[in-house]
Amino acid sequence: MRIHDIHQQLAELGAKPVHIGRLTRAWLNGQALDAGTRHQRSEDFLPLSVRNGLPGVKEALDRLARVSSEHPAADGSARLLVTLADGQMVESVLLPRDGLCVSSQVGCAVGCVFCMTGKSGLLRQLGSAEIVAQVALARRVRTVKKVVFMGMGEPAHNLDNVLEAIDVLGTDGGIGHKNLVFSTVGDRRVFERLPRQAVKPALALSLHSTDTRLRQALLPRAPVFEPAELVELGERYARQVDYPIQYQWTLLKGINDSPEEMDGIIRLLRGKFAIMNVIPYNSHEHDDYQRPDTERIHQIMRYLHANGVLTKVRNSAGQDIDGGCGQLRARAEGIVHARRRRMQAPNPEPLR
């Protein structure tokens, strides 16, 4: 379902644009559709036909997405396992300091070798209404002032729906444009379309290596970019919107944490309107990749800082609950599949 479908359903009940706007704002803020405002009750504002139809609208919105489970972490974040109307699951993450990470696809086609989501491949796109429904759900739990499109999926591969979601969040959702962050491995359509948007989000580019061949090996189905070209396109957008590009670098021990890579970052980013987000890998059991030692992470940060690259270490939220992107969904899918196998067995045993 897309945002337009919700607006069309309301229009068919007799809602005018002013009514649709207020109802959309109530939904996006996690409020009841008939909540009204401090100065005006809904019965003094909404036509009777619309009020009578709100239960059906609410039912449709509630079907879009529901929180199946919540997993709080010690760092103040919480991972939400969200079940969609067709039974597929995605993850949203409540971040410290009023942030929310949302998913834009079920699975992902890029296949980043260090990402659990990429292992499942792309199952389907999320509609724009399903994307913003994650914000509405989260706002029932806590305040959300920043939304980052860094959850499951590659936003550039679902560009129409993601841009619709960004537009509504930046208007009726009341989120500042700089606090909407579009994360991508790089896609030329992104650099063509974002500057033309009424709501221009901040941009986060997944770099991960300054060596073209290594980057392609880490992101096997991402568009092929020379890192220098990707940075140049990012710099152009940063100057247009007047806020810095965030470059993402998942730090993998023995793979992209070498002195040569750090010098490559300095060559590319020194003097640029940019922030380097170093994200130490969130290791899990039986993994092919490992997180560098803490001292090595600190050395890298000090070295980049000393050479003119603004650097922040961003630990994945919820590391104490194995909170890397896709891990929660993968565990839930494993439980579901195990239950199905047991129930289909000749003499099913209870799942413990």
Phi, psi and omega in degrees: 000137178253165179305320181302323181297321178294313179299322180294319178299319178292320180297323179293339175277352181106008180286135173272167180308323181293324178289318181299319179298315181293319180293322177296318180296319179298315180298312183294338179266009177073020181261165172294145183298330181260026184293332184073194178231177180300329187254352185209124177285153183297325181291343176268359186234314185276138175300153182301320181298325179289315180300320180292334182269354184298324177303321178292322177294316179300319180298319179295319179292320180294331179288336183304312185200144175217149179279116178278324179201153179236135185232091179292149178239165184292338183275006180093354176274172176207130177267132179250124171270116187250125178260130181269175187299330182268008178092349175293156183236143173227172179243141167238151182231119171284118185261156173301157178062043168065032177256161176217131174259126183243158177263150179241350178216158167269108188084194182197143183267349185290325176071035176307129190292340182260009187246127179296324180300318182297338182290337182272349186072182180271124178262314174191166176278156168264137172289161182300326179292324177292327179292309183287339175300330177296325177290316179300317178296315182296324181288348171285342183262315181201172179294139174233116180244354181217136179234126179245132179268072183230014179276213181295134175105162175255108184305328180293338179274358177223049196296316182300313181293321180293317180293324174299316180297318179297318180299315183287326178289327180279353178243275181295334179281347175069025181257130179300145186300323178292341181264012170250117189243117180266116182254135182208154174281351180114125180203131186298331178297328179297314182288340175279321191266324183302317180298340181269354183285146173294319175258111183258107183283165167291158184238134174240125182249128179278111184262297172069338174197151174263000178259120186303316183292320178293318179299319179293327177291325180283328181238073195297333181244022173277153174303142182280119176232139162292132181308323181295323178292319179299318179294322179296318177294321177295318180297321180297316179293320180302318180290328179294316186264349176066037163215149195289154171283141172259121176261131183258135181222099175287117189272117184244124183300126177076004183242304181230029179246022184279160175302325180296320178293319180296320176295326177295320176300316181297316179299321184281322193251346180297127181087356180271158177278080194206157173233131175265116176263105176273122185243096178303135185302139179269090186292149172221172187300143178059041184260148177277346184239153184227156177278134176298159176298152182303318181296322178295321177299316179295321177299315180299315181298315180296319182294315179294318177302313184295340182250025167087017178246114178296119188232137174232141174268122181245101175285139176303136180295142172076037182295332180285352178242024183053056190267016178301151186305125177093345183292319180296314179296319181298319178295317181296317178297322178298319178295317180298314182295321179297320180295318180296317180298319181294320182289334179275350180290155181303319179233078186299136175263152177294140178281121184269000000 
